[in-house]
Amino acid sequence: MKLSQTSAPIYEALDRYRSQRIVSFDVPGHKQGRGNPELTEFLGKRCMSVDVNSMKPLDNLSHPVSVIRQAGELAARAFGAAHAFFIVNGTTAGVQAMVMSVCKRGDKLILPRNVHLSAINALVITGAVPVYVNPGIDRSLGIPLGMSPEGVREAIKRHPDARAVFVNNPTYYGVCSDLRAITALAHEKGMRVLADEAHGTHFYFGEDMPVSAMAAGADMAAVSMHKTGGSLTQSSLLLTGPEMDPGQIRQTINLCQTTSSSYLLLSSLDLSRRNLYLNGKEMFRKVAALAGYARDEINRIGGYYAFSRELIDGGAVFDFDTTKLAVHTRDIGLAGIEVYDILRDDYGIQIEFGDIGNILAIVSAGDRELELERLVSALSEIKRRYARDPSGLFDHEYIEPEVVATPQEAFYSAKRQVPLEKSLGGICAEYVMSYPPGIPVLAPGERITEEILGYIGYAKRKGCFLTGTQDMNLERINIMEA
């Protein structure tokens, strides 16, 4: 029987299980919360009662045959995919499964360098070789943009043996590449198209949105349901097109996903899919309106620049996600990370991230106009209190890498740790990045240059949260042995 989108098979199975008062002699050991009263008081009895183990009535994520399979089929139909796989190890696991499904050691993957850490980690795991397409750069904002079809065409021409093309849809800042054109270019040469849609859940359900990966004909897409789709943190979907073998994809996912899947995460995906299908248009109409209102008000302050579709140029900015509230801060003399810290410490406002020149506030269906007014007011006051001469501020986020070795070769190489200031010219054997957004400044196999060292030093002085190095203080860095 074909289920309706009003169904939520995993949630309904959990509700039946909870009502049956089953005596549990399996894991987890808290036994519906009775074994950990403090945690039960914190999370609630209802939550703890459905934090359960895989069993026949509840199916098994690694080999779904009943309710999880049904929920996946409903998700696939809702998102316009051939198949949908539930991911409980974050979109990181979805991205890794995509790359691992099409690439093995020595295979080439065409991708922009401004990808999330998870994509380059997949290269470390597989031994695949990156073919980087440098994204466009907005010089005034200092941010990386998307990949132009021309850049992808040239990369395909130089590397006709590449296995796949990897695309951000959208970038963290809301920029979208021409995914339909890129997909056509790749498919013409027999290459797969993989889309990182960590920030693109709403493309599938909103109105007047950039094209989704599945609608553009991409072969796979990793979608962070928890970011804009309403599910619990760490829950995600991997969507596939009709040309991908679902059995092989499931086996690949099982290489990088837990066998002890959380039914809290699974049920949140199930319920969120239902909510998006039934209410998504209205939800994201509201989100776009709130973001647009805030953008207009911030631009009226002066000094700030909340950017949007005016960036569209038909090339590296083919489209723009208007639900994104990204604000350029450098013209008031403050780095984005400085505004981020002031908002949190002085005004009790937590935004998604601040980088060298911009901040990003995530607007969702859970927001109200009141919260946006509070953010606008705080930004106005920050300008009044803290604005200064912007000269001398670092003016760009993206630094073109010099790739010397593959990520896998460098990560597993013989290495030595040297003081950061003495690493110039060395080949990095680990990561350096701000998190969020988790886009590496340095990845394994890339040469350490004066520009990169200057960026790292500046980011440290401004208070960016730099991660990835073995040395937690980022005073020393691992480089490959000569």
N, C-alpha and C positions, 0 to 999 in steps of 0.2 A: 504493500500500500504506500502510495506517495504521500509523504507528510506535508502539511501546510506550514508556511512560514510563521504561523502563530504557535507552532509547537516548539518545545525546548527539551529534546529527549534526555539529555544528561541531567538537567535540573529536575525533570519530572521523575527520573529513575532515583535520584538522590532523595527526593521528597518521599517516594514510596519506601525506600530503605529506612529512612529516619522514623517513619510511622510504624514500622514493623518491630521495633524494639529488639533487634537482633543481639544476642549475646556474643561479644567479640573476643576471640582468642587469636587475633591476628594483629598486625601493626596498623597504625601507629600506636605506640605504647601509652599515650595519654588516655586511650579508651574513651573517646567522645568527651574528653576534657576532665574526666573524673580523676585522672592521675596527675593533673597539673592545675590545681584550683586557681593559682595566680594568673596563669595564662588564660584560663577560661573566663575569669572576671574581666580581663583586659579585652579579649576578643568577643566574648559572648558565647553562651551555650549553643545557640543555633549554628553558629559558625563552626565550633569545635565538633558538633555532632555529625557534620558532613565532611570533616577532614578524615577521609577513610582510605583504605587500601583498595587496589583493583580486585574485583571479584566478578563472578559470572553475571550477576544482575546489573553490574555497573560497567561491564566491558573492560577492555585493556587497550590503552593508547598505542602500545607497540604493535598490536595486532587486532585492530578493531573489527568486530563482527556484528555488533548490535547497536546500542544507543550512541556510542561515540561515532560509529560509522554513519548512523542516521544524521547526527548533528553535523558531521563533515559534509554530507550530501546537501543538507539545507544551506550550509555556509557557501558551498560552491555555487549553488543556484543563486543565492543572494548577491554574490560578488561577480557573477557572470564568468566563473571559472569552470574548467572541466573537473577539477578536483580541488579540495581544500583540506589541508592537514593542520590539526591543532598543535601548537608549539607552546610548551610550558617552560622552556629554558631561555625565554626572551627571543627577540628578533635576531639576536646574535646567532642563535642556533639555526634559525631559518636561512639567514644569509650564508652561513657556512654550509648548510645542506644544499643550497642552490649551487654554489661553486663546486662542492664535492660531487655533485650529481653529473657535472659536465666536464670537469677537469681532473686530470691526474698529473703526476710528476712530469714536468717538461712541457705540458700544454700551455698555450698562450691564452691570456684573458685580457681583452681590451676594456679599459675602465678609466674613469677620471681619477686624478690623484686625490681629490677632495672627498674620498669615501670614508665611511666609518671604519674604525679599528677592526670590526668584525670581518670586513671584506679582506683586509690585508692579513688578518689572522688565518683566514681560509687559505691564503696563498702559502703561509707558513706550514699549515697542516698538509696541504696537497702537494706542495712543491711546484705548483703552477707558476708560470712566468708572467709578470705584469707587463702589459704594453700600455703605458699611460698616455691618455689624451689630456693635455693640459686644458683645464676649463677656461672659459673666458674670464676676464677680470674687469670689474667695475672700478676704475681708478679713483673715482671720487669717494666711493664707499669703502674701497679696499677689500672687497669680498670676492671670493670665487663664485663663478656663475655656473651655467650648465655646459654640456658638450654640444658643439654645433654639428649638424650633419656633415659639413665639409670636413671637420676634424676627424669624425668617425670614418668617413669615406677614405681619407688619406691613410688612417691607421689600418683599415682593412686592406687597402692596396699594398701597403708595405708588409703586412703580415696576413696574407691570405690563408695561412694555416691555423689562424687563431680559432679557438673552439667556441668562444662566446663573447658577447658585448655586455658589460655591466653598466647600468644607468641609475643615477639617483632620481627619484620621482616623488616629491621634490627634494631640493637641498634643504638644509636646516633653515635657510633664510627664506624659503618659499619659491625659489627659482626652478622652473621646469624646462627640460630640453624638449626638442621635437621628437617625442618618443615614437610616433607613428613612422616618421621618416627614418629614424635610426633602426627601427625594427625591420622596415622594408630593406634597408641596405644590408643588414646582417643576414636576414633570411635568404636574400638573393645569392649569398655566398655560402649558405648552409650552416651559418652560425646561430647558436641559441642567443636569446635575449633575456637577461636577468635584471629585475628591477628591485632596488631597495626602496620600498614604500613605507619605511618606518614612520614617516610623517604624512602618509597619504590615504589613510583609511577613509576619510570623508570624500575623497574623489569618487568613490563608488556609490555614494548615496546623496550627495549634495547637488544643488543646481548651479549652473554656470561655473563649474569647476574645471580645472585642467583634466585632460584625459587620463583615465586609470590605465595601469599596465595591461590588464586583461582586455580592456576595450581597444587598446592599441595593438593587440596581437602578440604581446610579449609571451615568452614561454614559461617564466616563473616570476613570482613576486612575493617578497617577504613583507608582511603588513603588521605593523605594531598596533594591534587593536587597543592596547591599553593607553596609547598616547592620545588619540582623539576619538576612539570608538567606545570608551566607557568601561572596558573590562579591567580586571585587576592587573597591577604591575607585574610584568614578566610574561604575560600571556600574549600570544601572537598567532598569526596564521601564515601558512605557506600555500600560496595559490599556484596552480599549474594550468597550462593550456592543453589542448587536445593532443599535441604531439609528444607529450612527456609520458613515460611509462609510470603509472602510479605505484606499482609494486616496487620498482627500483627506487623511486623517490622515497617511499616509506622506509625501505631498508637503509637508505642513506641517512635519513633523519634519525633512525635508531642508533646510528654511530655517534651522534652528538647530542642525544637527548636522554634524560633520565628514564629508567624503567619504573620509578616510583612517582608517577605523575600526580600532581595535586588536583583533586576534584574541586577545590575552591577555584583554581584557575580555569579548569575545564568548564565548569558551570558558568563562570563569569563570561567566557567566550560565547557559550551557548545563548545565554540571556541577552548579551550585548548584540549579537547578530540579530536576534529577534527584534530588539528595540530599534536597531539601525534600519532594518527592513521596513518596519511599521512606521517609524517616526523620523527617519534620517533627514528627509527633505526639510521638514520643519526645524529640526535641531540645527542643521548647518546653515539654514537661512538666517536663523537667529545669531549664530556664531559670526557669520560674515558681516552682518549688520553691526554687531558689537565691535568687531575689529575695525570696521570702517569708521564708526563713530569715534573710537579712540584715536585712530590715525589722523582724522581731521582735526581733533582737538589738540593733539600733540604738535601737529604742524603749525597750528595757530600760535603756539607758545613762542616760536622762533628759536633758531639755533639748532634744534633737533630736526631730524628728517626721518619721518616714518614713511618708508617707501612702499610702492605697490606696482600696479600694472603699467605705470608710466615707464618702467624699465624695459618693457617688452621691445625687442629689436628684431625679432624674426630669426635670430641666430642662436647665440648662447643663452639668451632669455627668450624662449619661445612662448612661454606662458608664466603666470604668477599665481600663487595660492593666496587669495585675498583674506583667508582666515588667519594668516600669519601676521603678527604684530612685531615687526622688526624695526628698530629705531637706531639711526646713526647718531652718535653722541660726540664725535671728535670735534665738531665745530664749536662746542661750548667749552673745549679745553679739557674734557674728561674722557678717559678710556672707558669703553663699555663696562669693563670689570669694576671700575671705580663706581660707576652709577649703580651697578648690580649690588655692590657692598653697601652703599649708602641707602638704597631702597630697603634692603633687609635690616640693617642695623639701626637706622634712624626712623624708618617709617613702617616697619613690620610688613613689608611687601616682598614676597619671594617670587622672582621671575625665573625663567628657564635657564638663561645663561647670559653672561657678559663676556665679550672678547676684547680685542684690542680697540676696536672702534665702534662696536654696536652692542645693543642688548636685544634679547628676544623674550617676549611675553607670550606664553601659550594661552589662547582664548578658546574656551570650550563651552559646551552646552550647560556646564555647571556654573558658569559665570553670570553675573548680573551687571546692569549698567552702573550700579552703585560702586562695585569694585573697580570698574574701568575709570570712573570719575575720581576715585581715590588715587589710582595710578597716575592719571593726568595731573592731578593737583600736586602730587609728590614730585613729579618731574619738573613742573613749573617752579616749585620751591627750591629744588636742587639747583636749577639753573641760576636762580636769584642768589643763592647762598654760596655756590661753589664754582661758578663759571670763571674761566681764566683764559689767558692767551693760549691758543691751540698749537702754536709753533713748537716744534721739537717732538711732537707726538709721533709714534710709529704709525705709518699710514696704510699698511696692507696686511692682510691675513695670510694670503697664499704665497708660498715660496716654491718655485719650480724645483723639483728634486733632481739630483744627479744620481741615477741608479747605477751602481757598480756591480752588485751581486743580487741574486734572488732573495726574497724575504726568508725562505727556508734555509738557504745556504748560510746567510748571515746569522740567523737566529741560533742555529745549531753549530756554528763555527767555534774554533778555538778563539777565545777572546781575552781581553785584559781590560781592567778598569783604570781609567785615567781621570785626573781632574778635568772638569769641563773646559776650563780655560786653556788646557793643553791638548784638547781633542781636535783642533783645527786640521782638516785634511784627512782625518781618520774615517773609516767606514763604520757607520753605526751598526751595532749588533743587538739593539733593543729599540723600544719606542720612547718618544717624547711627545706628549700631547696635553692639551687642556681638556678637562672633562667636567661637564659637557663642553663642547659637542662630541668629543671623542674622535676627532679627525687628526691623525698624527702630523706633527710638525716634522718629525723625523721617524722613518720606519727602518726596520732592519734592511741593510744593503745599500743605504743611501749615504753619500759623502757629506761630512760635516763642514759647512762653509762659514765664512765670516758673517754672512747675512743671517744664517740660521742661528748662530751663537748670539748675534745681536738681538734677534727676536726673542730667544729664550731668556736672555738677561733682562730685557725690557718687560717681558711677561711676568717674570719673577718679581721685579720691582713693583709692578702694578698690582700684584696680588692674585694673579691667575692661579688656579689650582692645577698644577702640572703633575702629570702622572706617567707611569709606564716604565720608569727606570728602576733598576735593582736598588740603587741608592735612593732611599725615601726622601732625602733632602735635595736631590738633584744637584749635588756638588761634584759628583763623579759620574762618568758615563762609560758603558761597555762599548769597546770598539773591536773590530776583527783584528786578529794577529796578522802582522804583515807577512 
